[in-house]
């Protein structure tokens, strides 16, 4: 399962000096809690003002978090002073050490973030559910206000879409550093923003810093079947590099950091790789990928962002790591949002109970794979699938339009997937398969099942 390569993403190049400087970001002093969240706005974060001017937090704060029906929400994150702590199973927590005049950010995947100004009293918090429905956009279209970006904005205004995924580190390894203003504008318009970080697949960084990449027996950087190089997932300096980029994206105002290609390579002759570890097996691979995500969650969570990862849809059916270090149970332990790529074109014939070609049964294959994924995922991780919004490349080359896209969305809803993301490498989207803003999920079920 792979993002479709049928269309090439335009990329923005940066200088080697800029790449090198990103490696140093980890050594910079963190922003204060007050400044860190200064760019939050009401689009994706609800604000609760203090009870009086100049109010300060008490030394000890008791908080209770519930949903709109009054049910307690477990494991809700409270972020302040560069740290992140969680409520218990009953949605309760006692806080100490909160700076007297600093706000507290409260977040839980599947809910709108909330920032609370200092209060003289304990807190009773009600979080508003938030389902994310988004599309992938090339960063060059965004910063240049291209037609495809303008079209996406129109869809975000008129349909159920409410989020965008934008490359910060793209498929070649180019880093896009000029998105801060666009992110601020999107969020001020009520749009949830996701920074896509292509993790270990990287041509640019390995060319400039070969010591970070997988090495071949010939002494050169290893290349896959398409001559693509990879950062070494076992190398902690490679982790540092990727996380430096992710932290900058968080500081630039993105709501969520999403890691793609967070895996070992699949194509090419891996027997020619010189592994800098005693063994290359399921245990070591899984520990490397899960270890990276654990560290990412630990370091990014206190910045107020959600952490997500794109994973192969086939992992829902595979009890092994598929040879790439991805197992449902291991990776979802550290994810706010797990994003299986359940494109029907990526499944083999007769997969998931489908009789024949999966592209002819998009709703069925998505429903089955999302349900299986949810059964194995960590209970605190929200499963939000990537869906196919591009022409089939495996079977009959059929276009995926209203019927196919709508069937996939419905299939995910039936399996209790929460939200969805549409993938089209060229950022070409229409309203096909999407409901208008005012149309409910119940209406969609009625429309598609008269």
C-alpha positions as CSV (number, residue, x, y, z in Angstrom):
1,X,0.0,0.0,0.0
2,X,1.6,3.3,-1.1
3,X,0.5,6.8,-1.8
4,X,-0.2,6.8,-5.6
5,X,2.8,7.9,-7.6
6,X,0.7,8.6,-10.7
7,X,1.2,12.4,-10.2
8,X,4.4,14.0,-9.2
9,X,4.3,16.6,-6.4
10,X,5.9,19.9,-7.2
11,X,8.6,20.6,-4.6
12,X,10.4,23.6,-3.2
13,X,14.2,23.3,-2.8
14,X,16.1,24.6,0.1
15,X,19.8,25.1,0.5
16,X,22.1,22.6,2.2
17,X,22.7,25.4,4.9
18,X,19.0,25.4,5.7
19,X,19.0,21.6,6.0
20,X,22.1,21.7,8.3
21,X,20.5,24.4,10.4
22,X,17.4,22.3,11.0
23,X,19.7,19.7,12.6
24,X,20.5,22.3,15.3
25,X,16.9,23.2,16.1
26,X,16.8,20.6,18.9
27,X,19.3,22.6,20.9
28,X,17.3,25.8,20.8
29,X,15.6,27.0,24.0
30,X,11.9,26.3,24.1
31,X,9.4,29.1,24.0
32,X,7.5,30.0,27.2
33,X,4.1,28.5,27.6
34,X,2.5,31.9,27.0
35,X,4.3,32.5,23.8
36,X,4.1,29.0,22.6
37,X,0.4,29.1,22.2
38,X,0.1,32.8,21.1
39,X,-0.8,31.7,17.6
40,X,-3.7,29.6,18.6
41,X,-7.1,30.9,17.4
42,X,-10.8,30.0,17.7
43,X,-10.8,28.0,14.5
44,X,-9.4,24.8,15.9
45,X,-9.1,25.8,19.6
46,X,-11.9,26.9,21.9
47,X,-11.0,29.6,24.4
48,X,-12.2,30.0,27.9
49,X,-11.4,33.3,29.5
50,X,-10.3,33.9,33.1
51,X,-13.0,34.7,35.7
52,X,-11.5,38.2,36.2
53,X,-8.7,40.4,35.0
54,X,-5.4,39.5,36.5
55,X,-6.6,36.1,37.7
56,X,-4.0,33.6,38.8
57,X,-4.2,29.8,39.2
58,X,-4.2,28.4,42.7
59,X,-1.3,26.2,43.8
60,X,-3.4,23.1,43.2
61,X,-6.1,22.7,40.6
62,X,-8.6,19.9,40.5
63,X,-10.1,19.3,37.0
64,X,-12.9,17.2,35.6
65,X,-13.3,16.6,31.9
66,X,-16.6,15.4,30.3
67,X,-18.2,15.2,26.9
68,X,-21.4,17.2,26.1
69,X,-23.6,14.3,27.5
70,X,-21.8,14.5,30.8
71,X,-19.8,11.4,30.4
72,X,-16.2,11.5,31.8
73,X,-13.4,11.5,29.1
74,X,-10.4,9.4,30.1
75,X,-6.7,10.2,29.3
76,X,-7.2,13.9,28.4
77,X,-3.9,15.8,28.0
78,X,-3.3,19.0,30.0
79,X,-0.3,21.0,28.5
80,X,1.4,23.8,30.4
81,X,5.0,25.0,31.1
82,X,6.5,22.6,28.5
83,X,5.0,19.5,30.0
84,X,2.0,17.2,29.3
85,X,0.0,15.3,31.9
86,X,-3.1,13.2,31.5
87,X,-6.4,12.7,33.4
88,X,-7.2,9.3,34.9
89,X,-9.9,6.9,33.6
90,X,-12.6,9.1,35.2
91,X,-11.4,12.2,33.4
92,X,-10.0,13.7,36.6
93,X,-6.7,15.2,37.4
94,X,-5.0,17.3,40.1
95,X,-2.5,19.8,38.7
96,X,0.3,21.5,40.5
97,X,3.2,23.6,39.3
98,X,1.1,25.5,36.8
99,X,2.6,29.0,36.2
100,X,0.2,31.4,37.9
101,X,-0.5,33.5,34.8
102,X,0.0,30.9,32.0
103,X,-2.9,29.4,30.0
104,X,-3.5,25.6,30.1
105,X,-4.1,23.8,26.8
106,X,-6.4,20.8,27.0
107,X,-6.5,18.2,24.2
108,X,-7.8,14.8,23.3
109,X,-8.0,13.2,19.8
110,X,-11.5,13.4,18.5
111,X,-12.3,16.6,20.3
112,X,-11.6,20.3,19.7
113,X,-8.7,21.6,21.7
114,X,-9.4,24.1,24.5
115,X,-7.2,26.8,26.0
116,X,-8.2,28.0,29.5
117,X,-6.9,31.3,30.9
118,X,-6.1,31.5,34.7
119,X,-9.0,30.9,37.0
120,X,-9.5,31.4,40.7
121,X,-11.3,28.0,41.0
122,X,-11.1,24.4,40.0
123,X,-12.1,23.4,36.5
124,X,-15.1,21.6,35.0
125,X,-14.3,21.1,31.3
126,X,-16.6,20.0,28.5
127,X,-14.9,19.1,25.3
128,X,-16.6,19.4,22.0
129,X,-16.3,16.4,19.6
130,X,-14.4,17.2,16.4
131,X,-14.3,14.9,13.4
132,X,-11.6,15.7,10.9
133,X,-12.4,15.4,7.2
134,X,-9.5,16.6,5.0
135,X,-7.7,16.6,1.7
136,X,-4.0,16.5,0.8
137,X,-2.6,19.7,-0.8
138,X,0.8,20.3,-2.3
139,X,2.6,23.1,-0.5
140,X,3.5,24.9,-3.8
141,X,-0.2,25.2,-4.6
142,X,-0.9,26.6,-1.1
143,X,1.9,29.3,-1.0
144,X,1.2,30.4,-4.6
145,X,-2.6,30.5,-4.1
146,X,-2.9,28.3,-7.2
147,X,-6.2,27.3,-8.8
148,X,-6.2,23.9,-7.1
149,X,-5.8,25.5,-3.7
150,X,-8.6,28.0,-4.4
151,X,-10.7,25.1,-5.5
152,X,-9.9,23.3,-2.2
153,X,-10.9,26.3,-0.2
154,X,-14.2,26.4,-2.0
155,X,-14.8,22.8,-1.1
156,X,-13.8,23.5,2.5
157,X,-16.5,26.2,2.6
158,X,-19.3,24.3,0.9
159,X,-18.8,20.6,1.9
160,X,-18.2,18.5,5.0
161,X,-14.4,19.0,4.6
162,X,-12.8,20.9,7.4
163,X,-9.0,20.1,7.2
164,X,-6.0,20.1,5.0
165,X,-2.8,18.0,4.9
166,X,0.2,19.9,3.6
167,X,3.8,18.6,3.1
168,X,6.3,20.2,5.4
169,X,8.9,17.5,4.5
170,X,7.9,16.0,1.1
171,X,8.5,12.7,-0.7
172,X,12.0,13.8,-1.9
173,X,13.0,15.2,1.4
174,X,12.6,18.9,0.5
175,X,11.6,21.0,3.6
176,X,8.9,23.7,3.1
177,X,9.7,26.5,5.5
178,X,7.3,29.2,4.1
179,X,4.0,27.9,5.3
180,X,3.5,29.8,8.6
181,X,1.4,32.6,7.1
182,X,-0.8,30.2,5.1
183,X,-1.4,28.0,8.2
184,X,-2.4,31.1,10.2
185,X,-4.9,32.1,7.5
186,X,-6.3,28.6,7.2
187,X,-6.8,28.3,11.0
188,X,-8.4,31.7,11.2
189,X,-10.9,30.4,8.7
190,X,-11.8,27.5,10.8
191,X,-9.7,24.9,9.0
192,X,-7.8,22.2,10.9
193,X,-4.2,22.0,9.6
194,X,-2.0,18.9,9.4
195,X,1.7,18.9,8.6
196,X,2.7,15.8,6.6
197,X,6.3,14.8,7.4
198,X,7.7,12.1,5.0
199,X,9.9,10.5,7.6
200,X,12.5,8.0,6.5
201,X,12.2,8.2,2.7
202,X,14.6,11.0,1.8
203,X,16.8,11.9,-1.2
204,X,17.8,15.4,-0.1
205,X,19.1,14.7,3.4
206,X,20.9,11.5,2.4
207,X,22.7,13.3,-0.4
208,X,23.9,16.0,1.9
209,X,24.4,13.9,5.0
210,X,25.0,10.3,3.8
211,X,25.9,9.2,7.3
212,X,22.2,9.5,8.2
213,X,21.1,7.1,5.4
214,X,21.0,3.4,4.9
215,X,24.3,2.2,3.5
216,X,24.9,-0.5,0.8
217,X,27.6,-3.1,0.7
218,X,29.4,-1.0,-2.0
219,X,29.9,1.8,0.5
220,X,27.3,4.1,-1.1
221,X,23.9,5.1,0.1
222,X,21.5,2.3,-0.5
223,X,18.8,2.9,-3.1
224,X,15.5,1.1,-3.7
225,X,14.2,-0.1,-7.0
226,X,13.3,3.5,-8.0
227,X,16.7,4.9,-6.9
228,X,15.2,6.4,-3.8
229,X,17.3,6.6,-0.6
230,X,16.2,6.3,3.0
231,X,17.2,7.7,6.3
232,X,18.3,4.8,8.6
233,X,15.4,4.1,11.1
234,X,17.9,2.6,13.5
235,X,20.0,5.8,13.6
236,X,18.9,8.2,16.4
237,X,20.5,11.1,14.6
238,X,18.1,10.5,11.7
239,X,15.3,10.7,14.4
240,X,16.8,14.0,15.5
241,X,16.7,15.4,12.0
242,X,13.1,14.4,11.3
243,X,11.9,15.6,14.8
244,X,13.6,18.9,14.3
245,X,11.5,19.5,11.2
246,X,8.4,18.3,13.0
247,X,9.0,20.7,16.0
248,X,9.4,23.6,13.6
249,X,6.1,22.7,12.0
250,X,4.5,22.7,15.5
251,X,5.9,26.1,16.2
252,X,4.6,27.3,12.9
253,X,1.1,26.7,14.1
254,X,0.0,23.3,12.7
255,X,-2.7,21.5,14.7
256,X,-1.3,18.1,14.0
257,X,2.0,16.4,12.9
258,X,1.5,13.4,10.6
259,X,4.4,11.1,9.9
260,X,4.3,9.3,6.5
261,X,6.8,6.6,5.4
262,X,7.5,5.9,9.0
263,X,8.8,2.5,8.1
264,X,11.6,0.5,6.5
265,X,11.8,0.4,2.7
266,X,9.7,-2.2,0.8
267,X,11.2,-2.0,-2.7
268,X,14.7,-2.9,-3.9
269,X,17.3,-5.5,-2.8
270,X,17.4,-5.1,1.0
271,X,20.0,-7.9,1.2
272,X,22.6,-5.3,0.1
273,X,21.9,-3.0,3.1
274,X,24.6,-3.0,5.8
275,X,22.6,-3.0,9.0
276,X,24.2,-1.3,11.9
277,X,22.4,-3.6,14.4
278,X,22.9,-7.2,15.5
279,X,19.8,-8.4,13.8
280,X,17.2,-7.2,11.2
281,X,14.0,-9.0,12.3
282,X,10.5,-8.2,13.4
283,X,11.5,-7.4,16.9
284,X,14.3,-4.9,16.0
285,X,12.2,-3.3,13.2
286,X,9.1,-2.9,15.3
287,X,11.2,-1.5,18.2
288,X,12.8,1.1,15.9
289,X,9.5,2.4,14.4
290,X,7.6,2.3,17.7
291,X,10.6,3.8,19.4
292,X,10.6,6.7,17.0
293,X,6.9,7.3,17.4
294,X,7.2,7.1,21.2
295,X,9.8,9.8,21.2
296,X,7.8,11.9,18.8
297,X,4.8,11.7,21.0
298,X,6.9,12.6,24.1
299,X,8.5,15.6,22.5
300,X,5.7,16.9,20.3
301,X,2.7,16.5,22.7
302,X,3.9,19.2,25.1
303,X,3.9,21.6,22.1
304,X,0.1,21.3,21.9
305,X,-0.1,19.3,18.7
306,X,-1.6,16.0,17.9
307,X,0.6,13.2,16.6
308,X,-0.4,10.9,13.7
309,X,1.1,8.4,11.4
310,X,0.2,6.9,8.0
311,X,0.4,3.1,8.0
312,X,-0.3,0.5,5.3
313,X,-3.9,-0.6,5.2
314,X,-2.8,-4.2,4.9
315,X,-1.5,-4.2,8.4
316,X,-5.1,-4.7,9.5
317,X,-4.8,-8.2,8.2
318,X,-1.1,-8.9,9.0
319,X,0.0,-10.2,12.4
320,X,3.6,-9.7,11.4
321,X,5.3,-6.3,10.8
322,X,5.1,-6.8,7.0
323,X,8.9,-6.6,7.0
324,X,8.8,-2.8,7.6
325,X,8.4,-2.4,11.3
326,X,4.6,-1.5,11.3
327,X,2.3,-3.5,13.6
328,X,-1.1,-2.0,14.6
329,X,-0.6,-2.7,18.3
330,X,2.9,-1.3,18.5
331,X,2.5,2.0,16.6
332,X,-0.9,3.0,17.8
333,X,0.3,3.1,21.5
334,X,1.9,6.4,20.7
335,X,-0.5,7.9,18.2
336,X,-3.4,10.4,18.7
337,X,-4.6,9.6,15.1
338,X,-3.8,6.4,13.3
339,X,-4.2,6.8,9.5
340,X,-4.4,3.5,7.6
341,X,-4.1,3.9,3.9
342,X,-7.0,1.8,2.8
343,X,-7.1,2.6,-0.9
344,X,-9.0,-0.1,-2.7
345,X,-6.4,-0.1,-5.5
346,X,-3.8,-1.2,-3.0
347,X,-5.4,-4.5,-2.0
348,X,-5.0,-7.8,-3.7
349,X,-7.9,-9.7,-5.4
350,X,-10.5,-11.1,-3.0
351,X,-9.1,-9.2,0.0
352,X,-11.3,-8.5,3.1
353,X,-14.1,-10.7,2.1
354,X,-14.5,-9.0,-1.3
355,X,-15.2,-11.3,-4.2
356,X,-13.1,-10.1,-7.1
357,X,-11.5,-6.7,-7.5
358,X,-11.5,-4.5,-4.4
359,X,-11.8,-1.4,-6.6
360,X,-15.3,-2.6,-7.6
361,X,-16.3,-2.8,-3.9
362,X,-14.8,0.3,-2.3
363,X,-17.2,0.5,0.5
364,X,-16.9,-3.1,1.5
365,X,-13.0,-3.2,1.5
366,X,-12.8,0.1,3.5
367,X,-15.4,-1.0,6.0
368,X,-13.7,-4.4,6.6
369,X,-10.2,-3.0,6.9
370,X,-11.1,-0.1,9.1
371,X,-13.1,-2.4,11.4
372,X,-10.2,-4.8,11.7
373,X,-7.8,-1.9,12.4
374,X,-10.0,-0.5,15.1
375,X,-10.2,-3.9,16.8
376,X,-6.4,-4.0,17.2
377,X,-5.6,-0.3,17.7
378,X,-4.9,1.2,21.1
379,X,-8.1,2.4,22.7
380,X,-6.9,6.0,23.0
381,X,-5.9,6.2,19.3
382,X,-8.5,7.5,16.8
383,X,-8.6,5.6,13.5
384,X,-9.0,8.1,10.7
385,X,-8.4,6.4,7.3
386,X,-6.9,7.8,4.1
387,X,-9.3,7.2,1.2
388,X,-8.8,6.9,-2.5
389,X,-9.6,10.0,-4.6
390,X,-7.6,9.0,-7.7
391,X,-7.9,6.8,-10.7
392,X,-7.4,3.1,-10.1
393,X,-3.9,1.9,-11.1
394,X,-4.1,-1.8,-10.3
395,X,-7.2,-3.3,-12.0
396,X,-9.5,-1.6,-14.5
397,X,-8.3,2.0,-14.3
398,X,-11.7,3.2,-13.4
399,X,-12.1,6.8,-12.2
400,X,-13.0,7.3,-8.6
401,X,-15.7,9.9,-8.4
402,X,-19.0,10.3,-6.4
403,X,-20.1,6.7,-6.1
404,X,-16.7,5.3,-5.2
405,X,-15.6,8.2,-2.8
406,X,-19.0,8.2,-1.1
407,X,-19.0,4.5,-0.7
408,X,-15.6,4.6,1.0
409,X,-16.7,7.3,3.4
410,X,-19.8,5.4,4.3
411,X,-17.8,2.2,4.7
412,X,-15.5,3.9,7.2
413,X,-18.5,5.3,9.1
414,X,-20.1,1.9,9.3
415,X,-16.9,0.6,10.8
416,X,-16.8,3.5,13.3
417,X,-13.8,5.2,11.7
418,X,-13.7,8.8,12.9
419,X,-13.3,11.2,10.0
420,X,-11.3,10.6,6.8
421,X,-8.6,12.1,4.6
422,X,-8.7,12.1,0.8
423,X,-5.5,11.4,-1.2
424,X,-4.9,12.8,-4.7
425,X,-1.2,13.4,-5.4
426,X,-2.1,16.2,-7.8
427,X,-4.4,17.9,-5.3
428,X,-7.3,17.5,-7.7
429,X,-10.7,17.4,-5.9
430,X,-14.3,17.9,-6.6
431,X,-17.4,17.7,-4.4
432,X,-18.0,14.2,-5.7
433,X,-19.0,11.9,-2.9
434,X,-18.9,14.7,-0.3
435,X,-22.0,15.9,1.6
436,X,-22.8,19.6,2.0
437,X,-22.0,21.3,5.3
438,X,-25.6,20.9,6.5
439,X,-26.0,17.2,5.6
440,X,-25.7,14.8,8.5
441,X,-24.2,11.3,8.5
442,X,-27.8,10.0,9.0
443,X,-28.8,11.8,5.8
444,X,-26.0,10.1,3.9
445,X,-27.0,6.7,5.1
446,X,-30.6,7.4,3.9
447,X,-29.4,8.8,0.5
448,X,-27.1,5.9,-0.2
449,X,-29.5,3.2,1.1
450,X,-33.0,4.2,0.0
